[in-house]
C-alpha cells in the first residue's frame, strides 16, 4: 500500500504547485477610533475582466490577506454591515504589499443588499451567507455537490449535512421547513442550479424568546435561498434511465415556493441499488422532534420490540428494488399562523447473500466453528407523516403543535445452511412486523416581561409493536429448555409478541432574567411511562396442528410502569470570556412490574448534577466543557421473565428485578472557524463510566446461547477523541481527520465476569481542487486500525482505503464525474488479506440553455462481486463474504421543468 501513499503525495504536491498565486496584498481594517473590525468583507475584482479574483474576511485583529495574480490591476472593496464601504485600486506589481483601511459608521443600510449579493461570503451576527456561484464550477447536479464546495461543510457517511463538525438539525428553503428532522433528502434532491445562496444559521433557536437563555452552540440550521425565476414558479426535473438486464430508473421531482405557500414532490423508482431512503434513515428520522428534557439527567427507554431486520452493507446488496415518494408543504393562512408537514413512503425489496465462518469460544479454551450460507429476501415498506402548526399572535406568545406518525411493514425470509462439526442443518427463518408510533407535542412560550419568561412542553408517545417470528430447522438446540414435540420431521417454531407503549411527558420552565448576562431557570415536570408486553410460543406439527408451549416460563404477560417526578434548577452567568451554567435535577423515580401474579416495586430518589462551561475565545472560536450524571431505565422487554426466541440459536429471558443504571459523562469540545484564512478546526474528547450498568449474562451451549440481563457493579468505561483540520488555499481544499475510540466492557459468561477491550483508530486525509476552468479532482486516503482484546485473546485488523473523485467539463457541453475507492483489509498475522474496489462514473451531455440532458451512468464498473468483513463479540468472532450487485450501465435522459 506504500505505493498508493507516494502516488497521492506526488499528486497533491503537483496540485499545490499548480495552484500557487503570485502576489500577496494584506493590511488591517479599523474604524476611526482605531478599533480592529472582525468579519469585515474584502474583495478584489480584476479591473479589466470585472471578474472576482480573490476575497477574504478579516480576523479578530482586523487583518486581511488577498492572493492575486501579478501584472494585473484590481479594484479592492472593503465593507462591513453598519459601515460605509471603502474602495481602492491596487496594481499587482509588488509582493507582500500593505494597504491599511479605515471605514466609518453610517446610518443608512441601503448597500446591504448589494454587498450580500456580490460577496462570496457575508457574516451577519450568527449567520454566514455563502454566494454559491462563487464556489461552484458549473458541474454540480445536487445540493450536496454545492455544499461540499463551501468552507467548513461536509457530508457524513450517512448522507447527513455537517457544518463545522456539527450535524445540521434543520434545512429550510426560503425560510420554510424542508422535511424537518433530516438533511439527507434535501442534499440529494434539491437541484444545484436552483440554489442562489446558502445561509448557515449558527447558535440556532427557532423560538426568539428563548435565544440566549439556553445553550444553543451545537444547533446548526441551513436556509436555502433560491435564484430568480425559481420563486412563485413551478420548477423541477424528470429523470429516466434504462439499461441491460431490465435495469431502470425514474426520478421526477417538482417544487413550488411563494411567501404564503410551498410544495415539494419527490419520487424515485429504480432497481439499480440507489436507495433514496434506507432503514437507517427511517430509524433516525426525528421529524424535528427533540428528546424530552435533554438536560434532565434521566433516560426512560421505550425500546424496540423489533426482530433485528437485516440491513444492507454499505448500501449495497445482491439485488435492490426501491420505490420512493415524498411530499412536503407549508402554508401561511395568516401573518401569525403557519402550518406545514410532510408524508414519505418508501418500499425496498432487497436480496442479501452471505457466506460466513464463526468461531465460538467455549469453556476450557475450547472452540467450535460454524460455517454457514445465508440468503435473505426482504420486503420493507416504510411510512412517515407529520403535521405541524405554529401560532404566534405577537412577540410574547407562541403556541406549537406537532403530530408525527411512523409505520413500517416488514417481511423477511431467510434461508440458511449451517454446518457444525460436519453436521448440516437446514434453517428457515421468517420475520414479520408492522410497528406504528404516534408522537404528539404541544409547546407554549410566553414572555410576561423582560425578566419573566415561561415555557411549557407536553409530549405523548403511543407505540404498538407486533413482531412475529418463525423458525423451521432440522435440529432444535433447546429441547431441554422448551418442551417441544420431538417426534416431528422438522422443528417448526413460532413466536408472536405484542408491546404497547404509552408515554406522557410534561414540563414547565420558568426563566428569571437577573441581569444582562445572567438568568435563573426553574423546572418542574414529570414522565409517566406505561408498557404492556405479551408473548407466546407454539409449534406447528407435521399434521398442521399447533402445539402451544404453555406455562409461565414460555408465556409473557407483563405490565411495566416508570414514574418520574422532577424538579430542576440552573443558573447561567456570562463573565468575560466564560459562560457558566451549573445546575441539578432532583428526581423521584418509581418502577413497578407485574407478571406471574407477582409485583416488583422500587422507589428511588436521585440528585443528578450537571455543569456547562463555555470559553468564547473569539467570535468563531470556543472551548466547551460538559459534565452530567444520567440515570437510565430500560424498557419492558428486559423485565419479561418468560423465554423468547431471539433467533435460531439464541433464547432470551428477562429479569423482573432489574434496577436502573448510573453513568458519568464528560466532554470537552474545541471549535475554531477562521474566515480570514478559511481554516476550520474542531476537536472533541468524551469520557463515560457506567457504575451501575446493565450486563448480559450469556450461557453458551456450543454455538447456541441463553441470555439474560443483570445489574452489576462491574464498571464499563469509554474514551473517544475526534479531531478535524480543514483549510482552503486558493482553489485547493485540504482536510485531515482522525478519531480514537477506546472502550472496556464487562459482561458475564456462565455467571463469570468477561472483560473485552476495543481500541479503534481512524485517519483520513484528502486534497481537492475547485477550479472553474480546469478539471477538478479529490484525492484521499483512509486508514483504520481496530484492536480487540478478550481475556488472553487479542486480534488486530487494518483497513486501507485510498480514494479519488474526478469532475471535469470538456468540449463545452460534456461533464464526466467518476468516483473510485479501493479497500484493503488485513489482520496482524496476515492470515486475512482481502482487497476489492468500486468505480462509479457518469458521462453527461447538456447544451447550455437547453432543458434536455443526456447521459450514461455506470455503477460498479470494475464488477466487484463481494465485500469481506470481520466482527467480534464477547464469545465469538466471524469472517464473512457479502455479495453485491454486478456491473451495470444505464442510458439516462433528464428534462428540466
N, C-alpha and C positions, 0 to 999 in steps of 0.2 A: 504493500500500500504506500510505501515511501514515494514511489514514482508519481502517484496522484498528488501528493503534497507538494513536490517540487514543480510539477506542471502548474498547479494552482498558484504557487508563489511567483513563478515566472510571468504568468498571465496577468496577475494582479499588479506586478511591478510595471509591466508594459502599459496597462491601463492607466496607472497613476502618472507615468511619464507622459503619455499622450494627453492627459487632462491638465497638464500644468499651465498656469496663466503667467503672464509676463510682468505685469506691473501691479504694485500694491498701493492703494490710497487709504490712508487712515486719519483719524482725528477724534475729537471729542465733541459732544453736543451738550450744551449747557443753556440755562436760562440767563436772564440779565443779572441775577444775583450770584451767578457762578455755580449754581447747583446742578450737578450732573443729572441728565434726564435719561432714565432707563426705559427701554422698549420704544424708543423713537425709531421711525422708519427712514431708511436711507436707500435711494435707488439711483442707478446710473444708466441713462439712456444714451445709446450711440447717437451723436448729433446728426450723422449723415443718414443712417438707415432708420432712425427713430425706433429701433428695437431695444427692448430691455436687455442690458448686458449683465448687470450684477445688482445685487441688493443685499441688505442685512438689517438687523435690528440691534440697537445699542445695548451694551451690557450694563451692569449695575454701576459702573464708573462713567457711563455715558460714552464709552469708546465704540467706534465703528471701524470696520475694515472691509474694503472692497478689492476684489481681484479683477483686473482689467487687461485687455489685450493692448499691447504697446502700439504706438503710432496712430491712435485714433483720438478723437475729441468726444467728450461725454458731458451731457447735462446732468448734474447731480442734484437731487432734490431731497431735502430733509423735512420731515413732518412728524407731528405728534398731536393727538387729539387735545383740543383746547388751546393749541398754539398755532401761530401763523407759520406756513411753510417757508423754507429758505432754499434758493436755487443758486448754483454757481457752475461755471464752465471749467472743465479740467482737461488739459492736454496730457495724454498718457505718454510722456517722454521721459519721465524720471521715476525710478523705483523708490518705494518707501516714502512717497510724498505725504506731507501732513497738511490737512486743512481742518482747522477747528471752526465750529459753527455755533453761533448764539441765536436762539429763537425766542420770540416774545409771545406772551399770552395774548389771546384775543377772545372777545365775547362771541363773535359770530362763529357758528359751526357749519356754515354753508358748504365748506370744502370737504366735509367728512365723507360725503358720498363719493366724490371724485377720488379721494385718497384711498378709500376702501376698494374702489374698483380697480385702480391702477397698481396698487401694491400687491406683490405676490403674497406677503404676509402682513396682516394688521392685527395688533394686540389692543384689545379694549377691555381692560379690567381682567376678569377671569376667562374671557373669551378670546380665542385665537381664530382669525378668519384667513383661510387659505384661498387664493385665487387659483383654481385648478389648472387653467390654461398655462400658468407659469411653471407648472411642474410636469404636465403630461407631454407625451411625444406624439400623440395622434393615433397610436396603435391600440389604445385601451378599449376594451369591449364592455367591461362591467365596472360597477362602483369600486369593487375591491382592487382592480387594476389601478384606479386613480388613487386610492387610499395608500397603497404601499409606496407610492412615489413621494408622499408627504413626510416631512421630518417627524420622527417620533411615533409613526403609525405602523403597525404590523398586523398580520393575520395569524391567529393561533392555528395549531394543528387541527382544531375542531371547526375552523372556519369562522370563529368569532373575531370581532374587531378589537384590537388592543391599542390604546393610546398611552404613551409614556409609561408602559409596563402595566397599565390597569385595563381591565376588560370594560368595554363600553356597555353601559346598562340600558341605554335608550337611544334609538335612532328616530329622528324626525325628518320629515320633508316639508319645507315651508312652514315649520312650526307645528305640524300635525304628526301624531304618533304613527310610526310605520311598523306594524306587527310588534307591538310593545312586548318586551321581555326577551327579545332575540335580535342579534345584529347580523346573523348569517343570511337570512332571507333578503335583507336589504343589500348586502355586499354582493350577493350572487345574482341579483335580478334588476337593480336599477341601472338603466343604460348609462354608460360613461359619457356619451355625447349630450346627455340632458343636464349634466351637473355643471353649475357655474361656480359656486363657492361652497366650501365646507367649513362650518363653524364648529370648533371644538369648545364645548362648554365645560370648563373645569370647576371643581367645587360645586357641582350641580345640585340644586334643590328646587323641585318644581313648585314648592309651597313658599311663596315670597315671604310670608310672615315668619317662617322657621329659619330663614337664612341667617347664619351667624350664631344661632342658638345650638345647633347640632354640629357634629364633626363630619364634614362632607368632603374631606380631602381625597377620598378614594372614589368619589362619584364623578363619572365622566359621561357626557351625552354628546351626540352629534346632531347637527341640524344641516340638512342638505338644501342649498338654495339652487333653484332651477334657472336655466338660461331663458332669455327672452324667447317667446314663441312656444314655451312649454307650459305657461301659466294660463288658466282658463281655456285650455285647448286639450283635446284628447291626443295622447301620443303613446307610442309603444312599438312593438315589433312582433313579427310572426316568423319563427324559425322552423324549418322542416329538414329532415335528412333521411337517407336510405342507403343501405349497403348490402353486400353479400350475406348469406346465411340469415336472411329475413331480419336484419338489423334495421331499426328505425328510430327516429327522433322527431318529436313535435313539441314546440315550446312557444306558444303565444302568450303575450302579456300586454296589458293595457293600463294606462294611468291617466288620471284627471285631477287637476288641482286648481282650486279657486279659493279666495279668502273664506267663503262660507262652507264649501263642500269639497271633499276629496274622495276618490275611489281608485283602488288598485286591484287589478285582477291578474293573477299569475297562474299559469298551467304548465305542466311538463309531463309528457308521456314518452318513455323510451325503454329499450331493453339493452342498452349498451353499458350498463353499470354505473351511470351517473345518477346517484340518488340525491334528490334535492332536499329531502327531509328524512333523516335517519332516526332510528330508535333512540339514539343518544340525544339527538336534537329534541325529540319528543319528551324524554325524561327531564331534560334540563330547561325546557321551555317554561318560563315562570309566568308569562302573561303579564309581566310588570308587577306581580305580587312579591312583596318582600317579606322575609320572615318576621313573625310577630316578636316585637320587643327584642331585637337582636343583641342589645347590650344588657339584657336582663340576667344572664348567668345561668338560666335553666334551659334544658332541651328535652322536650317530651315527644318521643317518637310515635309516629303513626304507622311506620313500617311499610312494607310492601309484601303482600301475600303472594306475589308473583312466583312463577315457576323457573325463573332463570332462563328466559328465552335467549337463544344464542344470538350473537351479533357478528356481523362481518368484520374480518380483519382488514385494517387499513382501507375500509370502504370497498373492498374487493371480495368477490366470491366466484364460484364456478359459473353461476348464471344469476342474473338480476333483472327483474322486470318491474318497472315502477310507474305509478300514475299519481299525479300530484295536482291539486287545485287549491288556491288560496284567494281570499277576498279581504281587503282591509278598507274601512271607510271612516270618515269623520264628518260631522255636520254641526253647524252652529245655528240653532233655532233663534238665538238672540245674542246680544252682545255679552251677556253674563252667563250663558249656558252653552256648554259644549258636550256633545255625545259622540261616541265612536265605538269601534270594535273590529273584530276580525273573525273569520272562520277558515279553518285549514282541514283539508282531507288528504291523506296520503296512503296509498297502497303499495306494498313492496312484496313481490314474490322472489324468494331467494333460495338457491340451491347451494349448499356448502358440502364439501367433501374433504375429509381429513384422515391421514394415516398417522398413528400415534404410538409411541412406546413409553410406558410409565413404569418407573421403578418405585415400589413401595418398601419402606424401611420397616422391618419387623423387630420384635424383641430379640435380644441376644445377638445383635449385629447381623441378623439375617435380613434377606430382602427377597422380594418376589416381583417378577416382571410381567406386565400385561401388554400385549400387542393388540391394537385394535384398528379397524377400518370403519369409518363413520360417514354416513350420508344423511344430510339434514335437509328436509324440504319444508320451507316455512312460508306461510302467508300471514301478513300483518297489515291490518287496516287501522290507521291512527286518525283520530279526530279531535279538534280543539275549537272552542268557541269562546269569545269574550265580548262583553258589552260593558262600556264604562260611561259614566256621566260625571261632569264637573260643573257645579253651580256656584258662581261667585258673584253675588249681587253688589258687593263693594269690596274694598281692600282689606276690611277687617273680618270678613267671614267667607269661608269656603266649605262646601259640602261635596264629598266624593263618594260615589258608589260604583262598585265593580262586581261583576259576576264572571267566573271563569270555569269552563267545563272541559274536562279531558276524558276521552273514552277510547279504548283500543279493543280490537277483536283479533286475537292471536291464535294461530293454529300451526303447530309444529310437529312434523312426523320425522322420526329419527330411526334409521336402520343401522345397527351396529353389530360387528362381529368381533368378539373378544376372545383372545387366546391366552390362556394361563397354564404354564407347565404342560403345553401340548394339548390341552383340552379346549375345544372350541365351544363357544356359547353364542347362539343367535339371539339378539336382543332387539326388540322394537319398543320405542317409546313414543307416546302421544301426549302433547301438552296443549291444553286449550284454556283460554281465559278471555273474559270480557269485563275488565275492571272499568269503573266510572268514578270520577271525582268531581265534586261541585264545590267551588270555593267562592264565598261572598265576603265582601268587606265594605264597611261604611266608615268614613272618616270625616270629622268635623274639626275645623280650625277657626278659632275665634280670638280676636285681639280686643281686649277690653279697653286698653290704653297702651301707651308706650312701655309701661312697666309690667303689665299683666297679660299673659298670653296662655291660652288653653288649647290643648289638642286631645281629641278623643278618637280611639281606634277600636273597632269591633270587627271580629272575623269569625266566620263559621265554615268549617270544612266537613263535608259529607263524602265518605268513600264506601263503595260497595264492590268487593272483590270476590270472584267465584272460580278460582283455578281448579281445573280437573286434570288428573294425571293418570296415565295408563302405561303399564309395563308388561310386555309379553316376552318371556325368555325360556330357555331350556332348563336353566337351573335357578333356584332361589336361595340366596345365601342366608336368609334369616328364618329358616323353618323352625329353629328352636326358640325364636323370639316371637314370631307371629304364627298363630295356629291356622295354617292354610291346609287345604286338602292336597295331599301329596300324591294321590293316585291319578293325576292328570298327565296328559301328554305334554302340555305347555302350561307354565305358570302365567295366568292372565290376571294381573292385579290392578285394581282401580282405586283411585282416591279422589274424593271431592271435598273441597273446603269452601267455607264462606266466612268472610271477615267484613263486618260493618263498623265503620268509624264515624263518630260524631264528636267533633272537637270545637269548643267555643272559647274564644279569647276576647277579653275586653280590657281596655287600659285608658286611664285618664292622666295626662301630663299637664302640670302647671309650671309655667316658667315665670319666675320673678326676676326682672331685669334690675340689678342693683347698681348698675353704672354703665358707662360706655364700653367697658371691657370686662364685664363680669355679669353672671346670672346664676340663679339657683334653679334646680329642676326637682320637682317632687312628682313621684309616680305612684299610682295606686291601680292595681289590676288583678286579674285572675285568669287562669286557664283551667278548663274542665274538659277532660278527655275521657270518652266512654267508648269501649270496643267490645263487640261480641265476636266470638270465634268458635266455629264448629268444624269438625272433620270426621270422616268415616272412611273405612277401607272395606272393599268387598272383592271377592274373587269370582271370575266367570269360569264355570266348569266346562268340561268337554261337551256336555249336552246342552249348553246355553243357559242353564240355571245359575243363579247367583248364590254364592256362599258369603253371607255377611259376616265379617270379622267383628264379633260383638265383645263387649266387656269394656270396663273403664280404661284399660291400658291401650285401647285401639280406637276409642271414640272420644273426641273432644267436644265439650260444651262449656265454654269459658266466658265469664263476664269480668271485664277488667276496667278499672277506673283510676285515673290520676287526677288529683285536685291540687292546684297551686294558687295560693293567695299570697300576693307580694306587695311590698312597699319599697320604693327606691328613692334615694337622694343622691344628687350630683351637684357639684359646684364647678363652674367654669370661669377661669380667670386668664386674661391676657396681660402679661407683664414683660415688656420689652420684646425680645425675640421669642419668648416662650408663651405657649398656651397650656394651661394645666386644667385637667378635667377629671378629678378623682371622685369616687362615689362608691356606693354599695347598694345591694338589693337584699332585703330581708324576706325569706320565703317560708311559708308554712305548707309543707307537702303532705298529702295523704294518698297512699296507694291501697287499692283493695282488689283482690282477685277472688272469684268464686268458681269452683269446679269440684266435681265429685262429691258435692254436698259439704265441702269444707271451704271456709272463708279465711283468707290471709289478709291481714291489715297491718299497715305500718304508717306511723306518724313521724315526721321529721321536720325540725326547724333548722334552717341553714342561712347563714350570712355569707353572701358571695361578693367580695370586693372587686373593684376594677379601677384602673387608672389609665389615662391617656395623656401623653405629653407631646406637644409639637414644638419643635425649634425651627422657626422660619428664618433661615439663613439669608435668603434673598427672595424676591418675588416668585421665582420659579425654582427654588431650592429649599428643601426642608428635610428634617430628621425627625422621625416619629417613633414613639415607644408606646406599646400597648401591653398591659398585663391584666388578666382576668382569671377567675376560677369559674368553671362551669360544672353543673350537676346534671347528669343525663339519666333519663328514664327510658328504657327500651319499650318496644311495642308488645302487644298481647301474644304474638306468636312465640316469644321466648318464655312465656309463662305456661303455655299449654303443655300439660304433662304427658298426655297420651301420645303414642308413637305416630309419626307421619313419615311418609316416603319422600325423601329428598330427590333421589334418582335411583337408577337400577342397582347401585351398590352402596347406598347410604341411607340411614334411618336417623331421624332426629326426635329427641324428647326434650320438652322444655322443663323449666324449673319454677314452680309456683312461689318459691320463697326468695326469688331474686330481689336484690336491693339496687339502689341507684349507683352510678359511677361518678367519681370526682376527678377532675382534670385541671391541672395548672397550664396556662397558655401564656407565652411571652413572644413578642415580636418587635423587631427593630427595623425600620424602613428608612432608606435614604433615597432621595429623589432630586434630580437636577436636570433642568431643561434650559439650555443656554441658546437663546435665539441669536445671539451675536455670532457664534460660530457653528450653530446648528449641531450642538453636542447634546445628546440625551443619555443620561446615566441613571440607573436605579439599582439598588441592592436591598435584599431582604434577608433577614435571619429570623427563623422561627424555631421555638423550642416548646415541647409539650411533654408533660409527665402525668400519666394516669396512675393514681394511688389506690383507687378502689374500682378497678376495671372489671369488665365482663370478659370471662375467659371460656374458650371452648375446651371441653374435655372429650377427647377422641378415644374410643375403644376400637382399635383395628382388629379386623378378622380377615387376615390375608389382605386381599385388595379391597375388602369391604370395610365399612366402619359404622359405628353407632356414636352419635354426637349429642352432647347436651351443653348447657351454658351455666357457668358458676360465677359467683363473685370471688375475687381473690385479691390478697394484698400484694401479689407479685406485680411490681411496677413495670409499666411499659413506657418507653422514652423514645422521642424522635427529635431530630435536629436537622434542619434544612437551611440551605443558603442558595440564593439565586442572585445573579447579577447580569446586567447588560450594559454595554457601551456602544453607542451609535453616533457616528459623526459624518457630516457631509462635507466633502472637499470639492467645491465647484459642482461638477456634474457626476461626482463619484460619491456613493454612499457606502460606508463601511460599518460592519456590525460584528460585535463579539458578544457571545452569551455563554454563561456557564451556570451549572447547578450541581449542588452536592446534597445528598439526602442520606442520612443515617438513621436507622431505627433498630430498637431492641424490643422484641415482643415475646411475651411469656404465655404459653398455653399449657394444657395438660394432656398427656397421652397415657392412658390407663391410670389416671389419677396422679401421675408423676409429672413434676414440672419439666417443660420442654422449652428451651430458650432458642430463639432464632434471631440472627442479626443480618441486616442488609445494609449495604453501602453502595449507593448509585452515584455515578459521576456522568455528567452530560456536558459536552462542549460543542459550540457551533461558531464558526467564523465565516463571513461572507463579504464579498465586494460586488457592487452592482453599479452600472452606469445609467445615466438618464440624459442621453443626447437627443436632440430633436432631429438632427440631420445625419445621423450615423447609426449603425446597428447598436443595439443595447444587449448587454449580457450580464448575467449574475452568476458568479462562481462561489461555491461554498463547500464547506467540509464539516461533517458532524461526526463526533467521536464519543462513544459511550463505554463505560466500564461498570459492570454490575457484579458485586461480590456478595455471596451468600454464605452464611455460617450456621450450621445446625449441629450443636454438640461438637463431635470430633470431625464432622464432615464439612469441608469447605469447597467452594467452586467459584470460578471467576469466568465471566463471559465478556467478549469485546465485540462492539459493533462499530463499523466504519462506513460512513455514508457520504462520499463526495457527490455533489450535485451541480447542475448547470441549467440555466434558463436563457433562451435566446429570443430576442424580439427585434425583427428587422423589417423595415419597409423598403421595397425596391420596385423599380420600373413603374414608378408613380402610383400605381393602383394595387400593388400586391403587398400583403403582410404575411410574414412567416413567424410563427411562435413555436417553440419547442421546449420541452421540459424533460430533463434526464436525471435519473437518480440511480446510484449504484449501491448495493448492500453487500457488506462482507461481515459474516457472523462466525466467530471462532470462540473456543474456550482456551483456558490457560494451558491445558495439556495437549492442545492441537488434535484432540480426538474428534472434534466437531469443526468442520470447515464448510460453510455454506456461502455461496455467492450467487446473486441474481441482480437484475437491473430492469428498470422500466423506462421506456421512452414514449412520450405522447407528443404529437405535433398537429398544428393546424395551418393550412395554407388558405388565405382569404383573398378574393378579388373584389374590390369595391371602388367604383369610379366616383370621384368627388361629385357631390350634389345629387347622386343617384340614390333612389330609395332601395335599390336591389343590391344584394351582396351574395356572392357565390363562394363556396369553399370546399375543401377536402379535410376531413377530420380523421386522424389516426390515433388509436389507443393501443397501448401495449405493443408497439411496433417491433420490439425485439422478441415477441412471442414467448415471454416468460410464462411458465405453466404452474408454478407453485411458489409459496413462501415457506420459510422454515422458522420455527420458533421453539424456544425452551422456556419452561416455567417450573417453579418450585414452591412447596409449602412445607409445613412442619413435619410431614411424614412421607412425602413423595416428591419425585421430580420427573419431568417428562420432556420428550422431544417430539415435535410434530411437523408434518408436512401438510400444508394447506393449499388446495388447488384454486386457481383463479381463471377468469375469462381469458381466452386466447386473443391473438391479434385480430383487429377488425379495422376497416376503413369505410367511411361514410362520405357521400356527396351531400352537401348542405346548401340550402337556399334560405336567405333571410330577406324580409320585406319590412321596411320602416313605415309605421303608420303616422 
